[in-house]
């Protein structure tokens, strides 16, 4: 019985333990290298995309579009402020000049005066 226990049962248990230990080692390697590698890659990619989004927001949208639009609106306001004189005759003159310009554009584009 002693020989059967040592040579058959103990070796069977040791072999099963070795298989279990090997499977655990492979599982640990899979988790450490593959799974954690994917997680780290995803984290680095997310950080890079967030940095790109932040830079795009600050440089393109805030500094480029919003501030430049505001700057040009302010400049246009400075020039258009001179047009607002409060004199009705000036407004009538501007309206007449605008109507003449529209008619000239229509003559050039269509070739005839609309009746």
The first five atom37 places (N, CA, C, CB, O) and aatype in JSON, in Angstrom:
{
  "aatype": [20, 20, 20, 20, 20, 20, 20, 20, 20, 20, 20, 20, 20, 20, 20, 20, 20, 20, 20, 20, 20, 20, 20, 20, 20, 20, 20, 20, 20, 20, 20, 20, 20, 20, 20, 20, 20, 20, 20, 20, 20, 20, 20, 20, 20, 20, 20, 20, 20, 20, 20, 20, 20, 20, 20, 20, 20, 20, 20, 20, 20, 20, 20, 20, 20, 20, 20, 20, 20, 20, 20, 20, 20, 20, 20, 20, 20, 20, 20, 20, 20, 20, 20, 20, 20, 20, 20, 20, 20, 20, 20, 20, 20, 20, 20, 20, 20, 20, 20, 20, 20, 20, 20, 20, 20, 20, 20, 20, 20, 20, 20, 20, 20, 20, 20],
  "atom_mask": [
    [1, 1, 1, 1, 1],
    [1, 1, 1, 1, 1],
    [1, 1, 1, 1, 1],
    [1, 1, 1, 1, 1],
    [1, 1, 1, 1, 1],
    [1, 1, 1, 1, 1],
    [1, 1, 1, 1, 1],
    [1, 1, 1, 1, 1],
    [1, 1, 1, 1, 1],
    [1, 1, 1, 1, 1],
    [1, 1, 1, 1, 1],
    [1, 1, 1, 1, 1],
    [1, 1, 1, 1, 1],
    [1, 1, 1, 1, 1],
    [1, 1, 1, 1, 1],
    [1, 1, 1, 1, 1],
    [1, 1, 1, 1, 1],
    [1, 1, 1, 1, 1],
    [1, 1, 1, 1, 1],
    [1, 1, 1, 1, 1],
    [1, 1, 1, 1, 1],
    [1, 1, 1, 1, 1],
    [1, 1, 1, 1, 1],
    [1, 1, 1, 1, 1],
    [1, 1, 1, 1, 1],
    [1, 1, 1, 1, 1],
    [1, 1, 1, 1, 1],
    [1, 1, 1, 1, 1],
    [1, 1, 1, 1, 1],
    [1, 1, 1, 1, 1],
    [1, 1, 1, 1, 1],
    [1, 1, 1, 1, 1],
    [1, 1, 1, 1, 1],
    [1, 1, 1, 1, 1],
    [1, 1, 1, 1, 1],
    [1, 1, 1, 1, 1],
    [1, 1, 1, 1, 1],
    [1, 1, 1, 1, 1],
    [1, 1, 1, 1, 1],
    [1, 1, 1, 1, 1],
    [1, 1, 1, 1, 1],
    [1, 1, 1, 1, 1],
    [1, 1, 1, 1, 1],
    [1, 1, 1, 1, 1],
    [1, 1, 1, 1, 1],
    [1, 1, 1, 1, 1],
    [1, 1, 1, 1, 1],
    [1, 1, 1, 1, 1],
    [1, 1, 1, 1, 1],
    [1, 1, 1, 1, 1],
    [1, 1, 1, 1, 1],
    [1, 1, 1, 1, 1],
    [1, 1, 1, 1, 1],
    [1, 1, 1, 1, 1],
    [1, 1, 1, 1, 1],
    [1, 1, 1, 1, 1],
    [1, 1, 1, 1, 1],
    [1, 1, 1, 1, 1],
    [1, 1, 1, 1, 1],
    [1, 1, 1, 1, 1],
    [1, 1, 1, 1, 1],
    [1, 1, 1, 1, 1],
    [1, 1, 1, 1, 1],
    [1, 1, 1, 1, 1],
    [1, 1, 1, 1, 1],
    [1, 1, 1, 1, 1],
    [1, 1, 1, 1, 1],
    [1, 1, 1, 1, 1],
    [1, 1, 1, 1, 1],
    [1, 1, 1, 1, 1],
    [1, 1, 1, 1, 1],
    [1, 1, 1, 1, 1],
    [1, 1, 1, 1, 1],
    [1, 1, 1, 1, 1],
    [1, 1, 1, 1, 1],
    [1, 1, 1, 1, 1],
    [1, 1, 1, 1, 1],
    [1, 1, 1, 1, 1],
    [1, 1, 1, 1, 1],
    [1, 1, 1, 1, 1],
    [1, 1, 1, 1, 1],
    [1, 1, 1, 1, 1],
    [1, 1, 1, 1, 1],
    [1, 1, 1, 1, 1],
    [1, 1, 1, 1, 1],
    [1, 1, 1, 1, 1],
    [1, 1, 1, 1, 1],
    [1, 1, 1, 1, 1],
    [1, 1, 1, 1, 1],
    [1, 1, 1, 1, 1],
    [1, 1, 1, 1, 1],
    [1, 1, 1, 1, 1],
    [1, 1, 1, 1, 1],
    [1, 1, 1, 1, 1],
    [1, 1, 1, 1, 1],
    [1, 1, 1, 1, 1],
    [1, 1, 1, 1, 1],
    [1, 1, 1, 1, 1],
    [1, 1, 1, 1, 1],
    [1, 1, 1, 1, 1],
    [1, 1, 1, 1, 1],
    [1, 1, 1, 1, 1],
    [1, 1, 1, 1, 1],
    [1, 1, 1, 1, 1],
    [1, 1, 1, 1, 1],
    [1, 1, 1, 1, 1],
    [1, 1, 1, 1, 1],
    [1, 1, 1, 1, 1],
    [1, 1, 1, 1, 1],
    [1, 1, 1, 1, 1],
    [1, 1, 1, 1, 1],
    [1, 1, 1, 1, 1],
    [1, 1, 1, 1, 1],
    [1, 1, 1, 1, 1],
    [1, 1, 1, 1, 1]
  ],
  "atom_positions": [
    [[0.81, -1.18, 0.0], [0.0, 0.0, 0.0], [0.87, 1.26, 0.0], [-0.93, -0.01, 1.19], [0.58, 2.27, -0.65]],
    [[1.95, 1.14, 0.77], [2.84, 2.28, 0.82], [3.39, 2.6, -0.56], [3.99, 2.03, 1.81], [3.44, 3.76, -0.97]],
    [[3.82, 1.55, -1.29], [4.35, 1.76, -2.64], [3.28, 2.33, -3.56], [4.89, 0.43, -3.21], [3.58, 3.23, -4.34]],
    [[2.06, 1.85, -3.5], [0.96, 2.37, -4.33], [0.69, 3.82, -4.0], [-0.33, 1.52, -4.12], [0.49, 4.65, -4.88]],
    [[0.68, 4.12, -2.7], [0.44, 5.51, -2.32], [1.54, 6.43, -2.83], [0.32, 5.64, -0.8], [1.24, 7.49, -3.39]],
    [[2.81, 6.05, -2.67], [3.92, 6.91, -3.07], [4.08, 6.95, -4.58], [5.21, 6.44, -2.43], [4.32, 8.02, -5.14]],
    [[3.96, 5.85, -5.25], [4.24, 5.79, -6.68], [3.04, 6.12, -7.55], [4.75, 4.43, -7.04], [3.22, 6.6, -8.67]],
    [[1.86, 5.9, -7.09], [0.7, 6.16, -7.95], [-0.05, 7.41, -7.47], [-0.25, 4.94, -7.95], [-0.16, 8.38, -8.22]],
    [[-0.54, 7.38, -6.25], [-1.37, 8.49, -5.78], [-0.57, 9.78, -5.6], [-2.04, 8.12, -4.46], [-0.99, 10.85, -6.05]],
    [[0.58, 9.69, -4.96], [1.39, 10.89, -4.74], [1.87, 11.48, -6.07], [2.61, 10.57, -3.85], [1.84, 12.7, -6.28]],
    [[2.31, 10.6, -6.97], [2.75, 11.11, -8.28], [1.58, 11.68, -9.08], [3.43, 10.0, -9.09], [1.75, 12.67, -9.79]],
    [[0.41, 11.09, -8.97], [-0.78, 11.62, -9.66], [-1.14, 13.0, -9.11], [-1.99, 10.66, -9.5], [-1.44, 13.92, -9.86]],
    [[-1.1, 13.13, -7.79], [-1.39, 14.43, -7.16], [-0.31, 15.44, -7.55], [-1.47, 14.3, -5.62], [-0.63, 16.59, -7.84]],
    [[0.96, 15.03, -7.55], [2.03, 15.94, -7.96], [1.87, 16.36, -9.42], [3.4, 15.28, -7.74], [2.08, 17.52, -9.76]],
    [[1.51, 15.41, -10.28], [1.31, 15.73, -11.7], [0.14, 16.7, -11.89], [1.06, 14.43, -12.51], [0.25, 17.66, -12.65]],
    [[-0.96, 16.45, -11.2], [-2.11, 17.36, -11.28], [-1.74, 18.73, -10.72], [-3.33, 16.78, -10.5], [-2.14, 19.76, -11.26]],
    [[-0.96, 18.74, -9.64], [-0.48, 20.01, -9.08], [0.41, 20.75, -10.06], [0.28, 19.77, -7.79], [0.33, 21.97, -10.19]],
    [[1.28, 20.0, -10.75], [2.16, 20.62, -11.75], [1.34, 21.21, -12.9], [3.17, 19.58, -12.29], [1.63, 22.31, -13.37]],
    [[0.32, 20.48, -13.34], [-0.56, 21.02, -14.39], [-1.26, 22.28, -13.9], [-1.6, 19.95, -14.83], [-1.33, 23.27, -14.62]],
    [[-1.78, 22.24, -12.69], [-2.44, 23.42, -12.11], [-1.49, 24.59, -11.98], [-3.03, 23.08, -10.74], [-1.84, 25.73, -12.29]],
    [[-0.26, 24.31, -11.5], [0.75, 25.37, -11.37], [1.09, 25.97, -12.72], [2.02, 24.82, -10.69], [1.24, 27.19, -12.84]],
    [[1.21, 25.12, -13.76], [1.51, 25.59, -15.11], [0.36, 26.45, -15.66], [1.77, 24.39, -16.04], [0.57, 27.51, -16.25]],
    [[-0.86, 25.96, -15.43], [-2.03, 26.75, -15.89], [-2.08, 28.09, -15.17], [-3.34, 25.96, -15.65], [-2.39, 29.11, -15.79]],
    [[-1.79, 28.11, -13.89], [-1.76, 29.38, -13.14], [-0.68, 30.31, -13.69], [-1.52, 29.11, -11.64], [-0.9, 31.51, -13.81]],
    [[0.48, 29.75, -14.02], [1.56, 30.57, -14.58], [1.17, 31.17, -15.92], [2.83, 29.75, -14.73], [1.44, 32.34, -16.2]],
    [[0.54, 30.34, -16.77], [0.09, 30.85, -18.07], [-0.99, 31.91, -17.88], [-0.45, 29.69, -18.95], [-0.99, 32.93, -18.57]],
    [[-1.9, 31.68, -16.94], [-2.95, 32.66, -16.67], [-2.37, 33.98, -16.15], [-3.95, 32.1, -15.64], [-2.81, 35.06, -16.54]],
    [[-1.36, 33.86, -15.28], [-0.72, 35.08, -14.76], [-0.02, 35.83, -15.89], [0.28, 34.73, -13.64], [-0.12, 37.05, -15.97]],
    [[0.7, 35.11, -16.75], [1.37, 35.76, -17.89], [0.34, 36.42, -18.79], [2.21, 34.73, -18.69], [0.53, 37.56, -19.21]],
    [[-0.76, 35.72, -19.1], [-1.82, 36.26, -19.96], [-2.37, 37.57, -19.35], [-2.97, 35.22, -20.16], [-2.56, 38.56, -20.06]],
    [[-2.62, 37.55, -18.04], [-3.15, 38.74, -17.38], [-2.13, 39.87, -17.36], [-3.58, 38.4, -15.96], [-2.47, 41.02, -17.67]],
    [[-0.87, 39.55, -16.99], [0.16, 40.59, -16.87], [0.54, 41.19, -18.22], [1.4, 40.02, -16.22], [0.7, 42.41, -18.34]],
    [[0.67, 40.36, -19.24], [1.18, 40.84, -20.52], [0.05, 41.28, -21.45], [2.01, 39.74, -21.19], [0.06, 42.41, -21.95]],
    [[-0.9, 40.43, -21.68], [-1.92, 40.7, -22.69], [-2.99, 41.65, -22.14], [-2.57, 39.39, -23.16], [-3.19, 42.74, -22.68]],
    [[-3.68, 41.26, -21.09], [-4.8, 42.05, -20.57], [-4.31, 43.4, -20.06], [-5.53, 41.28, -19.44], [-4.85, 44.44, -20.44]],
    [[-3.3, 43.39, -19.19], [-2.78, 44.66, -18.67], [-2.17, 45.51, -19.77], [-1.75, 44.4, -17.57], [-2.23, 46.74, -19.71]],
    [[-1.57, 44.87, -20.78], [-1.03, 45.62, -21.91], [-2.12, 46.33, -22.68], [-0.26, 44.7, -22.85], [-1.96, 47.49, -23.08]],
    [[-3.24, 45.65, -22.9], [-4.37, 46.29, -23.58], [-4.91, 47.45, -22.76], [-5.5, 45.25, -23.85], [-5.22, 48.51, -23.3]],
    [[-5.02, 47.25, -21.45], [-5.51, 48.32, -20.58], [-4.57, 49.51, -20.6], [-5.68, 47.81, -19.13], [-5.02, 50.65, -20.7]],
    [[-3.26, 49.27, -20.51], [-2.29, 50.38, -20.55], [-2.33, 51.1, -21.89], [-0.86, 49.86, -20.28], [-2.29, 52.33, -21.94]],
    [[-2.42, 50.34, -22.98], [-2.51, 50.95, -24.31], [-3.76, 51.82, -24.43], [-2.51, 49.86, -25.41], [-3.7, 52.93, -24.95]],
    [[-4.89, 51.3, -23.96], [-6.13, 52.07, -24.0], [-6.02, 53.34, -23.17], [-7.3, 51.21, -23.49], [-6.49, 54.4, -23.58]],
    [[-5.39, 53.24, -22.01], [-5.22, 54.43, -21.16], [-4.33, 55.47, -21.85], [-4.61, 54.03, -19.8], [-4.66, 56.65, -21.84]],
    [[-3.23, 55.04, -22.44], [-2.33, 55.98, -23.12], [-3.02, 56.59, -24.33], [-1.04, 55.28, -23.55], [-2.86, 57.78, -24.6]],
    [[-3.78, 55.79, -25.07], [-4.5, 56.32, -26.23], [-5.56, 57.32, -25.79], [-5.15, 55.18, -27.03], [-5.74, 58.35, -26.45]],
    [[-6.25, 57.05, -24.7], [-7.26, 57.98, -24.19], [-6.62, 59.29, -23.75], [-8.03, 57.36, -23.01], [-7.15, 60.37, -24.03]],
    [[-5.51, 59.2, -23.08], [-4.8, 60.41, -22.63], [-4.35, 61.23, -23.84], [-3.58, 60.04, -21.74], [-4.47, 62.45, -23.85]],
    [[-3.82, 60.55, -24.86], [-3.38, 61.27, -26.07], [-4.55, 61.93, -26.78], [-2.67, 60.31, -27.03], [-4.44, 63.08, -27.22]],
    [[-5.67, 61.23, -26.9], [-6.85, 61.82, -27.56], [-7.4, 63.0, -26.76], [-7.94, 60.76, -27.75], [-7.83, 63.99, -27.34]],
    [[-7.4, 62.88, -25.45], [-7.86, 64.0, -24.62], [-6.94, 65.21, -24.78], [-7.93, 63.58, -23.13], [-7.41, 66.35, -24.83]],
    [[-5.65, 64.97, -24.85], [-4.71, 66.08, -25.08], [-4.94, 66.73, -26.44], [-3.27, 65.58, -24.99], [-4.88, 67.95, -26.56]],
    [[-5.2, 65.91, -27.45], [-5.49, 66.45, -28.78], [-6.78, 67.26, -28.77], [-5.59, 65.32, -29.81], [-6.85, 68.33, -29.37]],
    [[-7.8, 66.75, -28.09], [-9.08, 67.47, -28.01], [-8.89, 68.79, -27.26], [-10.15, 66.61, -27.31], [-9.46, 69.81, -27.66]],
    [[-8.11, 68.78, -26.19], [-7.86, 70.01, -25.42], [-7.11, 71.03, -26.27], [-7.06, 69.69, -24.14], [-7.46, 72.21, -26.28]],
    [[-6.09, 70.58, -26.97], [-5.33, 71.49, -27.82], [-6.19, 72.05, -28.94], [-4.11, 70.78, -28.41], [-6.12, 73.24, -29.24]],
    [[-7.01, 71.2, -29.55], [-7.9, 71.66, -30.61], [-8.89, 72.69, -30.07], [-8.66, 70.48, -31.23], [-9.15, 73.71, -30.71]],
    [[-9.43, 72.42, -28.9], [-10.38, 73.36, -28.3], [-9.72, 74.7, -28.0], [-10.97, 72.78, -27.03], [-10.27, 75.75, -28.33]],
    [[-8.55, 74.66, -27.39], [-7.89, 75.91, -26.99], [-7.35, 76.68, -28.19], [-6.77, 75.63, -26.02], [-7.56, 77.89, -28.31]],
    [[-6.65, 75.99, -29.08], [-5.97, 76.68, -30.18], [-6.92, 77.03, -31.32], [-4.83, 75.83, -30.71], [-6.94, 78.16, -31.8]],
    [[-7.71, 76.06, -31.77], [-8.54, 76.27, -32.96], [-9.84, 76.98, -32.61], [-8.84, 74.93, -33.65], [-10.18, 78.01, -33.2]],
    [[-10.57, 76.43, -31.64], [-11.9, 76.97, -31.36], [-11.81, 78.27, -30.55], [-12.75, 75.93, -30.61], [-12.32, 79.3, -30.98]],
    [[-11.17, 78.21, -29.38], [-11.15, 79.39, -28.52], [-10.35, 80.54, -29.13], [-10.58, 79.04, -27.16], [-10.87, 81.63, -29.33]],
    [[-9.06, 80.27, -29.42], [-8.2, 81.34, -29.93], [-8.48, 81.66, -31.38], [-6.74, 80.96, -29.76], [-8.44, 82.83, -31.78]],
    [[-8.76, 80.65, -32.18], [-8.95, 80.87, -33.61], [-10.32, 81.41, -33.96], [-8.71, 79.61, -34.36], [-10.46, 82.55, -34.38]],
    [[-11.33, 80.58, -33.78], [-12.67, 80.93, -34.25], [-13.33, 81.98, -33.37], [-13.55, 79.68, -34.32], [-13.76, 83.02, -33.86]],
    [[-13.43, 81.71, -32.08], [-14.19, 82.59, -31.19], [-13.53, 83.96, -31.08], [-14.33, 81.97, -29.81], [-14.19, 84.98, -31.29]],
    [[-12.25, 84.0, -30.75], [-11.6, 85.3, -30.55], [-11.46, 86.08, -31.85], [-10.23, 85.1, -29.91], [-11.64, 87.3, -31.86]],
    [[-11.14, 85.39, -32.95], [-11.03, 86.11, -34.22], [-12.38, 86.63, -34.68], [-10.42, 85.21, -35.29], [-12.46, 87.73, -35.22]],
    [[-13.44, 85.85, -34.48], [-14.78, 86.32, -34.84], [-15.13, 87.56, -34.02], [-15.83, 85.21, -34.61], [-15.63, 88.55, -34.55]],
    [[-14.87, 87.51, -32.74], [-15.15, 88.66, -31.89], [-14.32, 89.87, -32.32], [-14.86, 88.32, -30.42], [-14.82, 91.0, -32.34]],
    [[-13.07, 89.63, -32.67], [-12.2, 90.74, -33.1], [-12.74, 91.39, -34.36], [-10.77, 90.24, -33.33], [-12.76, 92.61, -34.47]],
    [[-13.18, 90.57, -35.34], [-13.69, 91.13, -36.59], [-15.04, 91.81, -36.4], [-13.8, 90.04, -37.65], [-15.33, 92.81, -37.07]],
    [[-15.87, 91.29, -35.52], [-17.13, 91.95, -35.22], [-16.87, 93.31, -34.57], [-18.01, 91.07, -34.3], [-17.55, 94.29, -34.89]],
    [[-15.91, 93.37, -33.67], [-15.56, 94.65, -33.04], [-15.04, 95.65, -34.07], [-14.51, 94.44, -31.94], [-15.4, 96.83, -34.04]],
    [[-14.2, 95.18, -34.98], [-13.68, 96.07, -36.03], [-14.81, 96.56, -36.92], [-12.61, 95.35, -36.87], [-14.87, 97.75, -37.27]],
    [[-15.71, 95.66, -37.3], [-16.84, 96.06, -38.14], [-17.72, 97.06, -37.39], [-17.67, 94.83, -38.57], [-18.23, 98.01, -37.98]],
    [[-17.9, 96.85, -36.1], [-18.7, 97.77, -35.29], [-18.1, 99.16, -35.25], [-18.84, 97.24, -33.89], [-18.83, 100.16, -35.26]],
    [[-16.78, 99.24, -35.2], [-16.13, 100.55, -35.19], [-16.44, 101.31, -36.48], [-14.6, 100.4, -35.01], [-16.71, 102.51, -36.45]],
    [[-16.41, 100.61, -37.62], [-16.67, 101.26, -38.9], [-18.16, 101.52, -39.11], [-16.12, 100.41, -40.03], [-18.53, 102.56, -39.65]],
    [[-19.0, 100.59, -38.7], [-20.44, 100.78, -38.88], [-21.0, 101.84, -37.95], [-21.17, 99.47, -38.67], [-22.04, 102.43, -38.23]],
    [[-20.33, 102.07, -36.85], [-20.76, 103.11, -35.93], [-20.75, 104.48, -36.61], [-19.87, 103.13, -34.69], [-21.57, 105.34, -36.29]],
    [[-19.84, 104.67, -37.53], [-19.75, 105.95, -38.26], [-20.94, 106.14, -39.19], [-18.44, 106.01, -39.05], [-21.3, 107.28, -39.51]],
    [[-21.53, 105.04, -39.64], [-22.68, 105.12, -40.54], [-23.92, 105.58, -39.79], [-22.94, 103.76, -41.21], [-24.77, 106.26, -40.36]],
    [[-24.03, 105.23, -38.52], [-25.2, 105.61, -37.73], [-25.03, 107.05, -37.24], [-25.41, 104.64, -36.53], [-24.47, 107.31, -36.17]],
    [[-25.54, 107.98, -38.06], [-25.41, 109.4, -37.73], [-26.65, 109.96, -37.07], [-25.11, 110.2, -38.98], [-26.58, 110.98, -36.39]],
    [[-27.79, 109.29, -37.25], [-29.05, 109.82, -36.72], [-29.73, 110.78, -37.68], [-28.81, 110.5, -35.39], [-30.82, 111.27, -37.39]],
    [[-29.09, 111.06, -38.82], [-29.65, 111.98, -39.82], [-30.41, 111.14, -40.84], [-28.52, 112.85, -40.52], [-29.84, 110.28, -41.5]],
    [[-31.73, 111.39, -40.95], [-32.59, 110.58, -41.8], [-32.21, 110.69, -43.27], [-34.03, 110.99, -41.62], [-32.4, 109.74, -44.03]],
    [[-31.68, 111.83, -43.67], [-31.28, 112.0, -45.07], [-30.14, 111.04, -45.44], [-30.85, 113.46, -45.33], [-30.11, 110.52, -46.55]],
    [[-29.23, 110.81, -44.52], [-28.15, 109.86, -44.77], [-28.69, 108.44, -44.98], [-27.14, 109.87, -43.61], [-28.23, 107.71, -45.85]],
    [[-29.68, 108.06, -44.15], [-30.27, 106.73, -44.28], [-30.97, 106.58, -45.62], [-31.25, 106.47, -43.13], [-30.87, 105.53, -46.25]],
    [[-31.67, 107.6, -46.06], [-32.34, 107.56, -47.37], [-31.3, 107.44, -48.48], [-33.21, 108.83, -47.58], [-31.51, 106.7, -49.44]],
    [[-30.18, 108.15, -48.36], [-29.12, 108.08, -49.35], [-28.52, 106.67, -49.4], [-28.04, 109.11, -49.04], [-28.25, 106.15, -50.49]],
    [[-28.3, 106.06, -48.24], [-27.76, 104.7, -48.19], [-28.74, 103.7, -48.82], [-27.45, 104.3, -46.74], [-28.33, 102.8, -49.54]],
    [[-30.03, 103.88, -48.54], [-31.04, 102.99, -49.12], [-31.08, 103.12, -50.63], [-32.42, 103.29, -48.53], [-31.16, 102.11, -51.33]],
    [[-31.02, 104.35, -51.15], [-31.02, 104.58, -52.59], [-29.77, 103.98, -53.22], [-31.11, 106.07, -52.9], [-29.86, 103.34, -54.27]],
    [[-28.63, 104.17, -52.6], [-27.38, 103.61, -53.13], [-27.45, 102.08, -53.14], [-26.18, 104.09, -52.3], [-26.99, 101.46, -54.09]],
    [[-28.0, 101.47, -52.1], [-28.14, 100.02, -52.05], [-29.06, 99.5, -53.14], [-28.66, 99.59, -50.69], [-28.77, 98.47, -53.75]],
    [[-30.17, 100.21, -53.39], [-31.1, 99.79, -54.44], [-30.44, 99.88, -55.81], [-32.37, 100.66, -54.41], [-30.63, 99.0, -56.65]],
    [[-29.67, 100.93, -56.04], [-28.98, 101.08, -57.33], [-27.95, 99.96, -57.51], [-28.28, 102.47, -57.42], [-27.82, 99.4, -58.6]],
    [[-27.23, 99.63, -56.46], [-26.24, 98.55, -56.53], [-26.92, 97.22, -56.84], [-25.44, 98.45, -55.21], [-26.42, 96.44, -57.65]],
    [[-28.05, 96.95, -56.2], [-28.79, 95.71, -56.46], [-29.26, 95.66, -57.91], [-29.99, 95.57, -55.51], [-29.15, 94.62, -58.56]],
    [[-29.77, 96.78, -58.44], [-30.2, 96.82, -59.83], [-29.02, 96.59, -60.78], [-30.86, 98.17, -60.15], [-29.16, 95.86, -61.76]],
    [[-27.88, 97.2, -60.5], [-26.7, 96.99, -61.36], [-26.25, 95.53, -61.34], [-25.56, 97.9, -60.9], [-25.87, 94.99, -62.38]],
    [[-26.29, 94.91, -60.19], [-25.91, 93.49, -60.09], [-26.88, 92.64, -60.9], [-25.89, 93.02, -58.62], [-26.46, 91.71, -61.59]],
    [[-28.17, 92.95, -60.83], [-29.16, 92.18, -61.59], [-28.96, 92.37, -63.09], [-30.58, 92.59, -61.2], [-29.1, 91.42, -63.86]],
    [[-28.64, 93.6, -63.5], [-28.39, 93.87, -64.94], [-27.18, 93.08, -65.4], [-28.18, 95.39, -65.21], [-27.21, 92.5, -66.49]],
    [[-26.14, 93.04, -64.61], [-24.91, 92.34, -65.0], [-25.17, 90.82, -65.04], [-23.74, 92.68, -64.0], [-24.74, 90.15, -65.98]],
    [[-25.86, 90.28, -64.03], [-26.07, 88.83, -63.95], [-27.13, 88.33, -64.92], [-26.46, 88.45, -62.55], [-26.93, 87.31, -65.58]],
    [[-28.25, 89.04, -65.02], [-29.35, 88.57, -65.86], [-29.23, 89.14, -67.28], [-30.71, 88.97, -65.24], [-29.56, 88.48, -68.26]],
    [[-28.76, 90.33, -67.36], [-28.59, 90.95, -68.67], [-29.7, 91.92, -69.02], [-28.49, 89.9, -69.72], [-29.58, 92.69, -69.98]],
    [[-30.78, 91.89, -68.28], [-31.88, 92.81, -68.54], [-32.47, 93.28, -67.23], [-32.97, 92.14, -69.4], [-32.25, 92.69, -66.18]],
    [[-33.21, 94.36, -67.32], [-33.91, 94.87, -66.14], [-35.19, 94.08, -65.93], [-34.22, 96.39, -66.29], [-35.92, 93.83, -66.89]],
    [[-35.48, 93.67, -64.7], [-36.74, 93.0, -64.45], [-37.87, 94.02, -64.48], [-36.72, 92.25, -63.1], [-37.73, 95.12, -63.95]],
    [[-38.98, 93.66, -65.07], [-40.12, 94.58, -65.16], [-41.26, 94.07, -64.32], [-40.58, 94.76, -66.61], [-42.31, 94.71, -64.26]]
  ]
}
